[in-house]
């Protein structure tokens, strides 16, 4: 059955976290030509007047960015709990499964966000044209370029 007790609404928590990561990584950066030429650029023009003039994404105060970084972690944490409980209530997992999977997923979350917030090396972020999103370049990729 794979869940469904909450009508899969917990997936939105993960989507919000993904969007926040993108907002954080692209804050203040120049909007790539590919995005300017896409149908989405009109969205930026309508929502952010300064984008029209600067062709940059909106920038945020460092304290606001810190709040957003913490929010990414909190959203992912909430998603994990909601997903595991959804599977329990839907009959996919028993209580032992809930406890075991929750423990594993929380450990994975802590390893991904050891500081309790989303972190990245701003100097290693680039726009990935293939997936049309911003991402951090790994050390291996950096050596190959």
C-alpha positions in Angstrom: 0.0 0.0 0.0 2.9 2.4 0.8 1.2 4.9 3.0 -1.7 7.2 2.2 -3.2 7.8 5.6 -2.3 11.5 5.3 -3.1 11.6 1.5 0.6 11.8 0.9 0.6 15.4 2.1 3.8 14.9 4.0 5.6 15.0 0.6 5.0 18.7 0.5 7.3 19.1 3.5 10.1 17.6 1.4 9.2 19.8 -1.5 9.3 22.9 0.6 12.7 21.9 1.9 14.0 21.4 -1.6 12.7 24.8 -2.7 14.3 26.5 0.4 17.6 24.9 -0.5 17.4 26.3 -4.0 16.4 29.8 -2.7 19.4 29.8 -0.3 21.9 28.6 -2.9 20.8 31.1 -5.6 20.3 34.1 -3.3 21.8 37.2 -4.9 23.3 35.3 -7.8 22.8 36.2 -11.5 19.8 34.4 -13.1 21.1 32.0 -15.7 20.3 32.8 -19.3 18.4 29.5 -19.6 16.0 30.6 -16.9 15.6 34.1 -18.3 14.6 32.5 -21.6 12.2 30.1 -19.9 8.6 30.6 -19.1 9.5 30.8 -15.4 11.3 34.1 -15.8 8.0 35.9 -16.0 7.3 34.5 -12.6 10.5 36.2 -11.2 9.6 39.5 -13.0 6.1 39.5 -11.5 7.2 38.4 -7.9 10.5 40.3 -7.6 10.6 43.7 -9.1 14.3 44.1 -8.5 15.0 41.0 -10.7 13.8 43.0 -13.8 16.6 45.6 -13.3 19.4 43.4 -11.9 18.7 40.1 -13.5 19.7 38.6 -10.1 17.7 36.4 -7.8 16.6 38.2 -4.6 19.2 38.4 -1.9 18.5 38.1 1.8 20.0 39.3 5.0 22.4 36.7 6.6 20.1 36.3 9.6 17.2 35.5 7.2 19.4 33.0 5.4 20.3 31.4 8.7 16.6 31.0 9.5 15.9 29.5 6.1 18.8 27.0 6.6 17.4 25.8 9.9 13.9 25.6 8.3 15.3 23.1 5.7 16.4 20.8 8.5 13.1 21.2 10.4 11.1 20.5 7.3 13.1 17.4 6.5 12.7 16.3 10.2 8.9 16.8 10.0 8.7 14.9 6.8 10.5 11.9 8.2 8.2 11.7 11.2 5.1 12.2 9.1 6.2 9.6 6.6 7.0 7.0 9.2 3.8 7.6 11.1 1.8 7.5 7.8 3.2 4.1 7.0 2.3 2.9 10.5 -1.2 4.1 10.4 -1.7 2.8 6.8 -0.7 -0.7 8.0 2.5 -0.9 5.9 4.8 -0.9 9.0 4.4 -2.2 12.5 5.5 -0.4 15.6 8.9 -2.1 15.5 9.4 -1.1 11.9 8.4 2.5 12.8 11.0 2.7 15.5 13.8 1.0 13.5 13.2 3.0 10.3 12.8 6.3 12.2 16.1 5.7 14.0 17.8 5.0 10.7 16.4 8.0 8.9 17.1 10.4 11.7 20.7 9.2 11.8 20.9 9.8 8.0 19.4 13.2 8.5 21.9 14.1 11.2 24.8 12.9 9.0 23.6 15.1 6.1 22.9 18.1 8.4 25.3 17.7 11.3 24.9 21.3 12.4 21.1 21.0 12.5 20.8 23.2 9.4 21.4 23.1 5.7 25.0 24.1 5.0 27.0 24.3 1.8 30.2 26.0 0.4 28.8 29.0 -1.5 31.9 29.1 -3.7 31.2 25.6 -4.9 27.6 26.2 -6.0 26.8 26.3 -9.7 23.8 26.2 -11.9 23.2 22.7 -13.4 21.7 23.3 -16.9 20.7 19.6 -17.3 18.5 19.6 -14.2 17.8 23.4 -14.2 18.7 23.8 -10.6 21.5 25.0 -8.4 23.8 22.4 -6.7 27.0 22.2 -4.9 30.0 20.8 -6.8 31.7 17.9 -5.1 35.4 17.8 -4.5 35.7 15.1 -7.2 33.8 17.1 -9.8 36.0 20.2 -8.9 39.2 18.2 -9.6 37.8 17.0 -13.0 37.2 20.5 -14.3 
